[in-house]
Amino acid sequence: MKNFNLNNLIRDNIKSIKPYSSARDEYQDVTTDMVFIDANENPFTTTVNRYPDPQQTTVKERLATIKGVGTPHILLGNGSDEVLDLIFRAFCEPKTDKIITLPPTYGMYNVLANLNAVENIEVALDADFQPKVQDILELSTARTKLLFLCSPNNPTANSFEAERIEKLIQNFPGLVVIDEAYIDFSTEESWLSRLHEFPNLIVTQTLSKAYGLAGIRLGICYASQDIISVLNTIKPPYNINQLSQNKALKRLNTLEDVDNEVKSIILERGVLNQALQTIDFVSAVYPSDANFILAKVDDANKRYQQLVSQGIVVRNRTNQPLCKNCLRFSVGTKEENEKLIQTLKTL
């Protein structure tokens, strides 16, 4: 972060690009009693015959109130994957720039690196599933544009130590992207509270997990106004459809329901954690700050198939670094968890 200059990280072609200006960008107040014949829309009302707000103003305003972050610091994407892809396209020159990821971690970082022809330098987590700060910084150069930190991490479920994250933000030469998809299930404070301190920090969140809206695909990016401005330059004009915006706003206005569901998941996570420790073939149950638990078993392939045959689908993570013979259990409803526990006891 020392002597940070965002302009040095932006791809040259992005600096000169002129964003597409949609009809709703040029005239935004669609609530007025006007005749709208500017966007080649079908004039007959179907409730969705008009293009959606390209800036999702109402949803952003609600998020800004909830999160304590100004709307100029928010970008919405068609799932977090679109947000991450936009970050790649804005800052990583294909076949030239590099990123760093910390396996085992979310697999889309590597997929997007390959898609954008960007080299992915992998620095495995240590035995406690924590970042190796010194190794990461030693491998960082002026061409290492992005560092991805998934915290709480998928699939290990733990949060990274704040001291390590801060050291990386302070010393990494590029942008640090903290993926907080599971932050609502954690006791750790979101890095949103310190967003204003670090011009090279990007925080991504989602409505897919705690908010239960995986089906509408709505991801959120929080960053400096300068970074958001760059991403807005290249995002598709109508990337969040009207139905998704409506559903998101409705859910964001029922925070008490969301809070109760999160509390229920955390409670059930504790029950499941204790139960897993009583299963003979489970040798380790790792601490969880997410809505899932990673557990080490005697033979992950065998146990996975046994559970499938009993009508229960879990995630086999045995092929991931540091996760040999590990299964990932999402925390379900009380009834689903009880079925899982009883089934495990019979295997």
Beta strands, then each sheet from edge to edge (+ up, - down):
strand 1: 74-78
strand 2: 98-101
strand 3: 119-122
strand 4: 144-150
strand 5: 175-179
strand 6: 201-206
strand 7: 218-222
strand 8: 282-285
strand 9: 292-297
strand 10: 315-316
strand 11: 326-330
sheet 1: 1+ 7- 6+ 5+ 4+ 2+ 3+
sheet 2: 8+ 9- 11+ 10-
end
